[in-house]
Amino acid sequence: MSNEVLHSLLKEYEQKKLRAELDLEKRKEELYEELPRLKELESDLNHFAILTSKNILLHNTSSLKDLNEKTKKLKEEKLAILKEAKIPERFFISSL
């Protein structure tokens, strides 16, 4: 395969990937308008992921159990909301 063809294919793939990511973000924002608690949960989950990473890097294992438990509860609440709204879990995954 020539470099030109390969470059063209890679460029096309990147464009599809970008469109899929933008589509996902649009769908998420629309869902967050309908179910604002989901946006709060996503924010909290991201926050706890960062805290967990920091604790791992600092070798602070004492609070990891607590962070994991809080994360588990947030994920369970998120799944319950999605289930009640009849939204598949894969909704938050890009289509590409």
A tleap script that builds the chain and sets N, CA, C and O, in Angstrom:
source leaprc.protein.ff14SB
mol = sequence {
  NMET SER ASN GLU VAL LEU HIE SER LEU LEU
  LYS GLU TYR GLU GLN LYS LYS LEU ARG ALA
  GLU LEU ASP LEU GLU LYS ARG LYS GLU GLU
  LEU TYR GLU GLU LEU PRO ARG LEU LYS GLU
  LEU GLU SER ASP LEU ASN HIE PHE ALA ILE
  LEU THR SER LYS ASN ILE LEU LEU HIE ASN
  THR SER SER LEU LYS ASP LEU ASN GLU LYS
  THR LYS LYS LEU LYS GLU GLU LYS LEU ALA
  ILE LEU LYS GLU ALA LYS ILE PRO GLU ARG
  PHE PHE ILE SER SER CLEU
}
set mol.1.N position { 0.850 -1.175 0.000 }
set mol.1.CA position { 0.000 0.000 0.000 }
set mol.1.C position { 0.899 1.242 0.000 }
set mol.1.O position { 1.861 1.325 0.764 }
set mol.2.N position { 0.579 2.176 -0.843 }
set mol.2.CA position { 1.415 3.372 -0.919 }
set mol.2.C position { 1.177 4.274 0.290 }
set mol.2.O position { 0.155 4.192 0.972 }
set mol.3.N position { 2.147 5.121 0.520 }
set mol.3.CA position { 2.030 6.057 1.642 }
set mol.3.C position { 0.843 6.989 1.473 }
set mol.3.O position { 0.188 7.358 2.448 }
set mol.4.N position { 0.573 7.365 0.246 }
set mol.4.CA position { -0.545 8.268 -0.019 }
set mol.4.C position { -1.880 7.615 0.334 }
set mol.4.O position { -2.743 8.246 0.944 }
set mol.5.N position { -2.045 6.363 -0.047 }
set mol.5.CA position { -3.280 5.641 0.258 }
set mol.5.C position { -3.407 5.446 1.766 }
set mol.5.O position { -4.482 5.638 2.334 }
set mol.6.N position { -2.324 5.070 2.399 }
set mol.6.CA position { -2.325 4.870 3.842 }
set mol.6.C position { -2.664 6.177 4.563 }
set mol.6.O position { -3.469 6.186 5.494 }
set mol.7.N position { -2.062 7.254 4.136 }
set mol.7.CA position { -2.337 8.562 4.731 }
set mol.7.C position { -3.811 8.922 4.563 }
set mol.7.O position { -4.437 9.424 5.497 }
set mol.8.N position { -4.358 8.673 3.400 }
set mol.8.CA position { -5.764 8.965 3.136 }
set mol.8.C position { -6.681 8.140 4.038 }
set mol.8.O position { -7.657 8.658 4.581 }
set mol.9.N position { -6.366 6.867 4.193 }
set mol.9.CA position { -7.171 5.999 5.057 }
set mol.9.C position { -7.103 6.440 6.520 }
set mol.9.O position { -8.114 6.457 7.222 }
set mol.10.N position { -5.916 6.791 6.961 }
set mol.10.CA position { -5.764 7.262 8.334 }
set mol.10.C position { -6.515 8.564 8.567 }
set mol.10.O position { -7.124 8.755 9.619 }
set mol.11.N position { -6.471 9.440 7.603 }
set mol.11.CA position { -7.184 10.714 7.713 }
set mol.11.C position { -8.697 10.472 7.773 }
set mol.11.O position { -9.400 11.087 8.574 }
set mol.12.N position { -9.181 9.580 6.928 }
set mol.12.CA position { -10.609 9.247 6.919 }
set mol.12.C position { -11.027 8.639 8.258 }
set mol.12.O position { -12.075 8.984 8.805 }
set mol.13.N position { -10.207 7.739 8.774 }
set mol.13.CA position { -10.503 7.122 10.070 }
set mol.13.C position { -10.563 8.175 11.174 }
set mol.13.O position { -11.480 8.156 11.995 }
set mol.14.N position { -9.605 9.086 11.203 }
set mol.14.CA position { -9.580 10.144 12.213 }
set mol.14.C position { -10.822 11.017 12.125 }
set mol.14.O position { -11.367 11.427 13.150 }
set mol.15.N position { -11.274 11.303 10.908 }
set mol.15.CA position { -12.481 12.107 10.736 }
set mol.15.C position { -13.712 11.371 11.269 }
set mol.15.O position { -14.564 11.971 11.926 }
set mol.16.N position { -13.800 10.079 10.984 }
set mol.16.CA position { -14.919 9.277 11.491 }
set mol.16.C position { -14.880 9.223 13.014 }
set mol.16.O position { -15.912 9.332 13.677 }
set mol.17.N position { -13.701 9.058 13.549 }
set mol.17.CA position { -13.532 8.997 14.998 }
set mol.17.C position { -13.967 10.310 15.640 }
set mol.17.O position { -14.667 10.301 16.652 }
set mol.18.N position { -13.567 11.420 15.070 }
set mol.18.CA position { -13.938 12.731 15.590 }
set mol.18.C position { -15.450 12.935 15.532 }
set mol.18.O position { -16.051 13.428 16.487 }
set mol.19.N position { -16.066 12.553 14.405 }
set mol.19.CA position { -17.530 12.682 14.275 }
set mol.19.C position { -18.240 11.830 15.329 }
set mol.19.O position { -19.224 12.270 15.924 }
set mol.20.N position { -17.748 10.624 15.556 }
set mol.20.CA position { -18.352 9.734 16.552 }
set mol.20.C position { -18.224 10.329 17.955 }
set mol.20.O position { -19.164 10.264 18.748 }
set mol.21.N position { -17.070 10.903 18.259 }
set mol.21.CA position { -16.871 11.514 19.572 }
set mol.21.C position { -17.771 12.737 19.752 }
set mol.21.O position { -18.344 12.934 20.824 }
set mol.22.N position { -17.896 13.551 18.718 }
set mol.22.CA position { -18.773 14.721 18.794 }
set mol.22.C position { -20.235 14.302 18.935 }
set mol.22.O position { -20.997 14.924 19.674 }
set mol.23.N position { -20.618 13.244 18.222 }
set mol.23.CA position { -21.979 12.722 18.321 }
set mol.23.C position { -22.257 12.226 19.736 }
set mol.23.O position { -23.326 12.476 20.292 }
set mol.24.N position { -21.300 11.531 20.303 }
set mol.24.CA position { -21.451 11.039 21.668 }
set mol.24.C position { -21.617 12.197 22.643 }
set mol.24.O position { -22.497 12.158 23.503 }
set mol.25.N position { -20.793 13.214 22.522 }
set mol.25.CA position { -20.904 14.373 23.415 }
set mol.25.C position { -22.257 15.058 23.281 }
set mol.25.O position { -22.838 15.483 24.279 }
set mol.26.N position { -22.764 15.168 22.055 }
set mol.26.CA position { -24.073 15.785 21.831 }
set mol.26.C position { -25.166 14.954 22.500 }
set mol.26.O position { -26.046 15.498 23.167 }
set mol.27.N position { -25.107 13.625 22.317 }
set mol.27.CA position { -26.113 12.752 22.929 }
set mol.27.C position { -26.047 12.824 24.456 }
set mol.27.O position { -27.078 12.817 25.127 }
set mol.28.N position { -24.841 12.893 24.994 }
set mol.28.CA position { -24.690 12.986 26.442 }
set mol.28.C position { -25.288 14.289 26.969 }
set mol.28.O position { -26.000 14.281 27.973 }
set mol.29.N position { -25.007 15.390 26.309 }
set mol.29.CA position { -25.544 16.676 26.753 }
set mol.29.C position { -27.077 16.688 26.698 }
set mol.29.O position { -27.727 17.231 27.592 }
set mol.30.N position { -27.647 16.094 25.658 }
set mol.30.CA position { -29.108 16.001 25.566 }
set mol.30.C position { -29.662 15.163 26.708 }
set mol.30.O position { -30.686 15.509 27.298 }
set mol.31.N position { -28.994 14.072 27.019 }
set mol.31.CA position { -29.428 13.216 28.117 }
set mol.31.C position { -29.284 13.937 29.451 }
set mol.31.O position { -30.158 13.826 30.311 }
set mol.32.N position { -28.195 14.672 29.630 }
set mol.32.CA position { -27.987 15.409 30.876 }
set mol.32.C position { -29.062 16.470 31.091 }
set mol.32.O position { -29.411 16.773 32.232 }
set mol.33.N position { -29.587 17.034 30.011 }
set mol.33.CA position { -30.677 17.999 30.149 }
set mol.33.C position { -31.930 17.312 30.690 }
set mol.33.O position { -32.659 17.882 31.502 }
set mol.34.N position { -32.171 16.096 30.238 }
set mol.34.CA position { -33.328 15.331 30.700 }
set mol.34.C position { -33.110 14.764 32.100 }
set mol.34.O position { -34.033 14.733 32.913 }
set mol.35.N position { -31.901 14.322 32.375 }
set mol.35.CA position { -31.567 13.663 33.640 }
set mol.35.C position { -30.326 14.311 34.245 }
set mol.35.O position { -29.233 13.752 34.154 }
set mol.36.N position { -30.479 15.486 34.864 }
set mol.36.CA position { -29.307 16.213 35.369 }
set mol.36.C position { -28.513 15.443 36.419 }
set mol.36.O position { -27.315 15.681 36.575 }
set mol.37.N position { -29.150 14.534 37.136 }
set mol.37.CA position { -28.415 13.752 38.137 }
set mol.37.C position { -27.313 12.914 37.486 }
set mol.37.O position { -26.275 12.667 38.100 }
set mol.38.N position { -27.535 12.481 36.252 }
set mol.38.CA position { -26.500 11.717 35.547 }
set mol.38.C position { -25.231 12.543 35.359 }
set mol.38.O position { -24.120 12.032 35.502 }
set mol.39.N position { -25.403 13.808 35.040 }
set mol.39.CA position { -24.227 14.675 34.865 }
set mol.39.C position { -23.477 14.825 36.186 }
set mol.39.O position { -22.247 14.814 36.210 }
set mol.40.N position { -24.219 14.964 37.278 }
set mol.40.CA position { -23.594 15.052 38.594 }
set mol.40.C position { -22.825 13.770 38.916 }
set mol.40.O position { -21.704 13.815 39.423 }
set mol.41.N position { -23.445 12.627 38.614 }
set mol.41.CA position { -22.799 11.349 38.881 }
set mol.41.C position { -21.516 11.198 38.066 }
set mol.41.O position { -20.496 10.750 38.589 }
set mol.42.N position { -21.566 11.568 36.795 }
set mol.42.CA position { -20.371 11.489 35.950 }
set mol.42.C position { -19.264 12.377 36.506 }
set mol.42.O position { -18.099 11.982 36.536 }
set mol.43.N position { -19.627 13.559 36.940 }
set mol.43.CA position { -18.639 14.475 37.519 }
set mol.43.C position { -18.043 13.885 38.798 }
set mol.43.O position { -16.830 13.932 39.003 }
set mol.44.N position { -18.896 13.334 39.648 }
set mol.44.CA position { -18.413 12.723 40.883 }
set mol.44.C position { -17.515 11.524 40.591 }
set mol.44.O position { -16.479 11.351 41.233 }
set mol.45.N position { -17.907 10.699 39.625 }
set mol.45.CA position { -17.092 9.536 39.264 }
set mol.45.C position { -15.722 9.965 38.749 }
set mol.45.O position { -14.707 9.358 39.091 }
set mol.46.N position { -15.695 11.004 37.933 }
set mol.46.CA position { -14.412 11.521 37.439 }
set mol.46.C position { -13.550 12.042 38.591 }
set mol.46.O position { -12.340 11.819 38.631 }
set mol.47.N position { -14.196 12.736 39.520 }
set mol.47.CA position { -13.488 13.272 40.684 }
set mol.47.C position { -12.881 12.138 41.505 }
set mol.47.O position { -11.714 12.207 41.891 }
set mol.48.N position { -13.663 11.097 41.773 }
set mol.48.CA position { -13.159 9.975 42.562 }
set mol.48.C position { -12.065 9.207 41.818 }
set mol.48.O position { -11.157 8.668 42.450 }
set mol.49.N position { -12.138 9.151 40.505 }
set mol.49.CA position { -11.083 8.493 39.727 }
set mol.49.C position { -9.764 9.243 39.898 }
set mol.49.O position { -8.706 8.631 40.044 }
set mol.50.N position { -9.836 10.559 39.880 }
set mol.50.CA position { -8.635 11.373 40.073 }
set mol.50.C position { -8.085 11.196 41.484 }
set mol.50.O position { -6.878 11.049 41.678 }
set mol.51.N position { -8.987 11.214 42.468 }
set mol.51.CA position { -8.545 11.011 43.849 }
set mol.51.C position { -7.906 9.640 44.038 }
set mol.51.O position { -6.892 9.509 44.724 }
set mol.52.N position { -8.497 8.630 43.434 }
set mol.52.CA position { -7.958 7.284 43.531 }
set mol.52.C position { -6.554 7.230 42.932 }
set mol.52.O position { -5.638 6.656 43.522 }
set mol.53.N position { -6.397 7.832 41.759 }
set mol.53.CA position { -5.071 7.857 41.115 }
set mol.53.C position { -4.044 8.558 41.982 }
set mol.53.O position { -2.918 8.083 42.127 }
set mol.54.N position { -4.431 9.685 42.558 }
set mol.54.CA position { -3.504 10.419 43.426 }
set mol.54.C position { -3.110 9.571 44.626 }
set mol.54.O position { -1.938 9.525 45.002 }
set mol.55.N position { -4.089 8.901 45.227 }
set mol.55.CA position { -3.792 8.074 46.400 }
set mol.55.C position { -2.882 6.902 46.051 }
set mol.55.O position { -2.011 6.530 46.838 }
set mol.56.N position { -3.081 6.328 44.882 }
set mol.56.CA position { -2.214 5.237 44.448 }
set mol.56.C position { -0.784 5.745 44.270 }
set mol.56.O position { 0.170 5.105 44.713 }
set mol.57.N position { -0.643 6.899 43.620 }
set mol.57.CA position { 0.691 7.464 43.398 }
set mol.57.C position { 1.387 7.836 44.705 }
set mol.57.O position { 2.609 7.750 44.818 }
set mol.58.N position { 0.594 8.247 45.684 }
set mol.58.CA position { 1.153 8.643 46.981 }
set mol.58.C position { 1.238 7.461 47.953 }
set mol.58.O position { 1.622 7.624 49.111 }
set mol.59.N position { 0.878 6.280 47.467 }
set mol.59.CA position { 0.898 5.058 48.286 }
set mol.59.C position { 0.017 5.193 49.528 }
set mol.59.O position { 0.319 4.627 50.579 }
set mol.60.N position { -1.069 5.946 49.397 }
set mol.60.CA position { -2.015 6.131 50.491 }
set mol.60.C position { -3.150 5.118 50.318 }
set mol.60.O position { -4.217 5.444 49.798 }
set mol.61.N position { -2.902 3.909 50.755 }
set mol.61.CA position { -3.878 2.838 50.563 }
set mol.61.C position { -5.010 2.871 51.577 }
set mol.61.O position { -6.017 2.187 51.395 }
set mol.62.N position { -4.867 3.648 52.636 }
set mol.62.CA position { -5.894 3.669 53.679 }
set mol.62.C position { -7.224 4.231 53.180 }
set mol.62.O position { -8.283 3.780 53.617 }
set mol.63.N position { -7.188 5.187 52.291 }
set mol.63.CA position { -8.439 5.784 51.814 }
set mol.63.C position { -8.949 5.142 50.519 }
set mol.63.O position { -10.038 5.475 50.053 }
set mol.64.N position { -8.175 4.232 49.940 }
set mol.64.CA position { -8.596 3.606 48.680 }
set mol.64.C position { -9.875 2.793 48.841 }
set mol.64.O position { -10.740 2.817 47.966 }
set mol.65.N position { -9.998 2.085 49.938 }
set mol.65.CA position { -11.194 1.278 50.163 }
set mol.65.C position { -12.427 2.169 50.216 }
set mol.65.O position { -13.457 1.842 49.628 }
set mol.66.N position { -12.325 3.281 50.912 }
set mol.66.CA position { -13.438 4.222 51.014 }
set mol.66.C position { -13.791 4.812 49.644 }
set mol.66.O position { -14.965 4.919 49.287 }
set mol.67.N position { -12.764 5.191 48.886 }
set mol.67.CA position { -13.002 5.739 47.546 }
set mol.67.C position { -13.643 4.698 46.632 }
set mol.67.O position { -14.545 5.020 45.860 }
set mol.68.N position { -13.181 3.461 46.718 }
set mol.68.CA position { -13.763 2.401 45.893 }
set mol.68.C position { -15.221 2.155 46.248 }
set mol.68.O position { -16.045 1.918 45.364 }
set mol.69.N position { -15.541 2.210 47.521 }
set mol.69.CA position { -16.928 2.008 47.957 }
set mol.69.C position { -17.833 3.146 47.461 }
set mol.69.O position { -18.944 2.905 46.988 }
set mol.70.N position { -17.343 4.379 47.574 }
set mol.70.CA position { -18.113 5.522 47.085 }
set mol.70.C position { -18.317 5.426 45.573 }
set mol.70.O position { -19.404 5.705 45.067 }
set mol.71.N position { -17.267 5.033 44.862 }
set mol.71.CA position { -17.357 4.876 43.413 }
set mol.71.C position { -18.373 3.803 43.048 }
set mol.71.O position { -19.170 3.978 42.127 }
set mol.72.N position { -18.337 2.706 43.766 }
set mol.72.CA position { -19.285 1.614 43.517 }
set mol.72.C position { -20.720 2.090 43.688 }
set mol.72.O position { -21.578 1.766 42.867 }
set mol.73.N position { -20.992 2.850 44.735 }
set mol.73.CA position { -22.344 3.358 44.979 }
set mol.73.C position { -22.787 4.320 43.882 }
set mol.73.O position { -23.939 4.287 43.448 }
set mol.74.N position { -21.870 5.175 43.437 }
set mol.74.CA position { -22.202 6.110 42.364 }
set mol.74.C position { -22.521 5.363 41.067 }
set mol.74.O position { -23.467 5.710 40.361 }
set mol.75.N position { -21.726 4.336 40.761 }
set mol.75.CA position { -21.973 3.545 39.551 }
set mol.75.C position { -23.310 2.823 39.630 }
set mol.75.O position { -24.035 2.734 38.639 }
set mol.76.N position { -23.631 2.311 40.804 }
set mol.76.CA position { -24.915 1.629 40.977 }
set mol.76.C position { -26.075 2.594 40.768 }
set mol.76.O position { -27.069 2.247 40.129 }
set mol.77.N position { -25.949 3.813 41.310 }
set mol.77.CA position { -27.000 4.816 41.125 }
set mol.77.C position { -27.131 5.190 39.651 }
set mol.77.O position { -28.240 5.329 39.136 }
set mol.78.N position { -26.007 5.350 38.984 }
set mol.78.CA position { -26.018 5.683 37.553 }
set mol.78.C position { -26.723 4.590 36.757 }
set mol.78.O position { -27.557 4.882 35.901 }
set mol.79.N position { -26.390 3.333 37.037 }
set mol.79.CA position { -27.022 2.217 36.328 }
set mol.79.C position { -28.511 2.154 36.605 }
set mol.79.O position { -29.299 1.843 35.712 }
set mol.80.N position { -28.901 2.447 37.833 }
set mol.80.CA position { -30.324 2.446 38.182 }
set mol.80.C position { -31.081 3.520 37.407 }
set mol.80.O position { -32.188 3.286 36.922 }
set mol.81.N position { -30.478 4.692 37.296 }
set mol.81.CA position { -31.116 5.789 36.543 }
set mol.81.C position { -31.233 5.413 35.071 }
set mol.81.O position { -32.277 5.618 34.452 }
set mol.82.N position { -30.162 4.866 34.518 }
set mol.82.CA position { -30.194 4.456 33.109 }
set mol.82.C position { -31.253 3.376 32.877 }
set mol.82.O position { -31.991 3.415 31.893 }
set mol.83.N position { -31.313 2.428 33.786 }
set mol.83.CA position { -32.277 1.340 33.649 }
set mol.83.C position { -33.703 1.871 33.720 }
set mol.83.O position { -34.557 1.483 32.922 }
set mol.84.N position { -33.952 2.748 34.664 }
set mol.84.CA position { -35.294 3.330 34.818 }
set mol.84.C position { -35.698 4.119 33.573 }
set mol.84.O position { -36.861 4.107 33.169 }
set mol.85.N position { -34.730 4.800 32.973 }
set mol.85.CA position { -35.000 5.592 31.768 }
set mol.85.C position { -34.937 4.739 30.497 }
set mol.85.O position { -35.116 5.245 29.390 }
set mol.86.N position { -34.680 3.442 30.673 }
set mol.86.CA position { -34.578 2.497 29.553 }
set mol.86.C position { -33.495 2.907 28.546 }
set mol.86.O position { -33.690 2.873 27.331 }
set mol.87.N position { -32.359 3.291 29.107 }
set mol.87.CA position { -31.208 3.688 28.300 }
set mol.87.C position { -30.123 2.630 28.497 }
set mol.87.O position { -29.758 2.326 29.633 }
set mol.88.N position { -29.607 2.069 27.407 }
set mol.88.CA position { -28.580 1.024 27.552 }
set mol.88.C position { -27.283 1.589 28.139 }
set mol.88.O position { -26.948 2.755 27.931 }
set mol.89.N position { -26.565 0.743 28.871 }
set mol.89.CA position { -25.283 1.155 29.458 }
set mol.89.C position { -24.307 1.626 28.392 }
set mol.89.O position { -23.509 2.530 28.640 }
set mol.90.N position { -24.361 1.031 27.220 }
set mol.90.CA position { -23.420 1.356 26.150 }
set mol.90.C position { -23.654 2.752 25.556 }
set mol.90.O position { -22.921 3.183 24.666 }
set mol.91.N position { -24.672 3.448 26.051 }
set mol.91.CA position { -24.987 4.789 25.574 }
set mol.91.C position { -23.779 5.708 25.674 }
set mol.91.O position { -23.602 6.590 24.834 }
set mol.92.N position { -22.947 5.512 26.688 }
set mol.92.CA position { -21.808 6.392 26.934 }
set mol.92.C position { -20.555 5.977 26.182 }
set mol.92.O position { -19.474 6.508 26.439 }
set mol.93.N position { -20.686 5.034 25.256 }
set mol.93.CA position { -19.544 4.566 24.488 }
set mol.93.C position { -19.654 5.084 23.068 }
set mol.93.O position { -20.718 5.004 22.453 }
set mol.94.N position { -18.571 5.610 22.548 }
set mol.94.CA position { -18.551 6.116 21.175 }
set mol.94.C position { -18.878 5.003 20.199 }
set mol.94.O position { -18.520 3.848 20.426 }
set mol.95.N position { -19.561 5.347 19.108 }
set mol.95.CA position { -20.011 4.346 18.140 }
set mol.95.C position { -18.905 3.875 17.210 }
set mol.95.O position { -19.156 3.031 16.350 }
set mol.96.N position { -17.703 4.386 17.350 }
set mol.96.CA position { -16.604 3.945 16.476 }
set mol.96.C position { -15.644 3.080 17.227 }
set mol.96.O position { -14.656 2.615 16.657 }
savepdb mol mol.pdb
quit
